[in-house]
Amino acid sequence: MAKVFLASQSYANGALVLFNLKAQLKVCGWVVLRSSDGTTFNASGDQITTGASGANGMDNNNAWFVIQQPAVVNGVRRQLMFMRGQSGPEYWTISQSYSVGYVGGSATVPATATDSIYVYGTEVVNGSPMFAAGNQRTHIMCDDASPYQWWLNTHSQATTTVTCFIAMDYMVAGSQNALDDDPYVYVLATGGNLIYNSVTNGSSALMQQNAAQGATGCFGWFKRGLAGATWVNVAQLLITAGGNQVYQGQGQNGYVTRDDIFPIMYGRGGGNGAFTQPFIKGTSSILFMMGTNRASQDTLTVSTTRDHLVIGPGMAVAWNGTIPTL
């Protein structure tokens, strides 16, 4: 398995960002099954060949595409559907079909699936703002082998503040319950607010975030394939003391002068509104908590030079060793 990076690219708007995410997923084996540029429809392939507006473009009202995992993972082959809203290239919805798959659709109407659920945004016409306006410096990572996870990170040029982070995060093998048929968490953070900032609190070691389906947050299936299956908001569970992360700020590792990182676990506590059952979803294989205080877009050296990228206060992802362009 190899991590394939498209690093330090500059795109004029969110439509170009997602066009290049689509292209990178295709490089790693994902298949576009059906699509529309907002005017013309392809029922069996990729109609969108450019990130611009106009014919075959992503940057058109109602442009959409369905893309499928390269192979079966945990018994099914998941599909994602992306659709551009009518309020501009920053507005999108993302939906997922766990196993049934998307069918139908037209030039202006997206495909449907009986098990489709919103991952981000809940209103097809306008969607929700996913990206900041203007040029976006973008980094993309996709795995080219099972479980085919990926992430996308953007920040406005000339700043280091993350404007959008999206990830399809597979739980580390063995960290999830053996009965979990869908050990993925979808992470969506916009406006510079990484998810853990909403779930830590000095009064409790484990906190959870509440967010509606399709909102910014971390989402995944609980008990998929069992009675009571629920698509639910899960939190990144961090250890805190006095309002601070326990590990962050300790400095570099004194043994080898390297940066330390720590796993992040997803889960929920009980007694949280209508959702009363506590559970641990598993450990992230994409996101890591940092031991050192570094600015967003800095790099860390954990095992090899610049092998992790800081994407926000206290959070890092695996990186390709280059110096990121701001």
MARDO-800159 format. One record per residue (C-alpha): residue in one letter; x, y, z. Coordinates in steps of 0.2 Angstrom, whole numbers, plus 5000, padded with zeros to 4 digits. Each point is the difference from the previous one (the first is absolute). Layout:
N
AXYZ ...
END
This chain:
326
M500050005000 A500750174995 K499450175005 V499850114984 F500250195002 L499550154990 A500850135011 S500150195000 Q498950034985 S499150174998 Y498250004994 A498950154996 N498449935009 G499249855008 A499449934983 L501849984995 V500549925017 L498749874998 F500449974982 N501749965005 L499549895014 K499049904988 A501549994988 Q501149945015 L498749875005 K499949934982 V501949995000 C499949885016 G498749894991 W498350095004 V498749994986 V498850144995 L498449904996 R498850144995 S500150194999 S499450164993 D500750174996 G498450095004 T499449994982 T500549834993 F499949835009 N501049854999 A499249845007 S501549894999 G501650115002 D500850165004 Q499250154991 I501150135009 T501750024992 T500550185006 G499850095017 A499450164991 S498350064995 G499149964983 A500049834991 N500649855009 G500450115015 M499949985019 D499750185003 N498250004994 N498350015010 N499549825004 A501549914994 W500249845008 F500949835000 V499949835008 I501749925004 Q500349825006 Q501349925011 P501349894989 A499549845009 V499049925014 V500550055017 N499149925015 G498849914989 V499450154990 R500650124986 R499550185006 Q499550144989 L500150195003 M499050134991 F500650184999 M498850144993 R500450194997 G498650115007 Q499350164991 S500850135011 G501749984993 P501649895000 E500150005019 Y498449915002 W499949815000 T499149855007 I500849835002 S499049845002 Q500449825003 S499249834995 Y500749875011 S499649854989 V498450024989 G500850124988 Y499350164990 V498949984985 G499150124989 G500350194999 S500050134986 A500850154995 T499450105014 V499349875012 P501349895010 A499949815001 T499249925014 A500349855011 T498849925013 D501450005013 S500750184996 I500450115014 Y500750175001 V501850015005 Y500150194998 G498650124996 T498249965000 E499250104986 V500349954982 V499650174992 N501250115009 G501049885011 S501150075014 P501550114999 M501549885000 F501550114994 A500550185003 A499850124985 G501550034989 N501749914997 Q500249845011 R501749925003 T499649825000 H500849835006 I499249834996 M500449835005 C499349834994 D500449825004 D500249904984 A499649845009 S498749935013 P499250085010 Y500150154987 Q499950145013 W500450184995 W500150185006 L499950174993 N500750165009 T499850184994 H500650175006 S499950174992 Q501650064992 A501150115010 T499249935016 T500349845010 T498249985007 V499149844994 T498450054990 C499449824996 F500649835006 I499149844994 A500449825003 M499449834997 D500949925015 Y500149815003 M500249945017 V501749925004 A499849814999 G499549925016 S499550165008 Q498249994996 N498749885006 A500049834990 L498150034997 D500350174991 D499649974982 D500550184995 P501650065009 Y500150164992 V499850185007 Y499650154988 V500950155007 L499450184993 A500750165008 T499850174992 G500450185004 G501649965009 N499249905014 L500749825002 I498849895008 Y500949965016 N499850185005 S498249975003 V500149855010 T501450035013 N499550085017 G501050025016 S498649935011 S500049824992 A501349884992 L498849954987 M498850124991 Q498949984985 Q499450114986 N498250024995 A499750044982 A498649974988 Q500249884985 G500850094986 A500850135011 T501950035004 G500549865011 C500649825001 F498749874994 G499949814999 W498949855001 F499649925017 K499549825000 R499950004981 G499249834995 L499349975017 A498350055008 G500050185005 A501350064987 T500250195001 W501050134989 V500650105015 N501250145004 V501549945009 A501450105008 Q501849995001 L500349955018 L501550095007 I500850005018 T499950175008 A500550085016 G499650175005 G499450044983 N501649944991 Q500449854991 V501149895011 Y501449974987 Q500050164990 G501450125005 Q501349885007 G501250044986 Q501149884989 N500449835005 G501650015011 Y500749834994 V500150034982 T499550194998 R498549954990 D498250055001 D498849895009 I498249974994 F498649905008 P498549914993 I498350075000 M498549895005 Y498250034994 G498549965011 R498550065011 G499550005018 G498349965006 G498650115006 N500250124985 G498350064995 A499049864991 F501649904997 T500349915017 Q501249854995 P501850045003 F501249924987 I501850014993 K500050014981 G501949974999 T501750094997 S500350114986 S501349954987 I500150184992 L499950125014 F501350025014 M500150115016 M501750095001 G501150005015 T500850174995 N499350174997 R500250044981 A499150124989 S498849944986 Q500949954984 D501649965010 T500849834998 L500549875013 T501449875000 V499349855008 S501049864992 T500750084984 T500250184995 R498450104998 D498949845001 H498550095008 L499150164996 V499250115013 I498250044994 G499450105016 P500450025018 G500549835007 M499649904984 A501149924987 V499949884985 A501249904991 W501050104987 N501249974985 G501650085007 T499850164989 I500050185007 P498250064998 T499750154989 L499050145009 
END
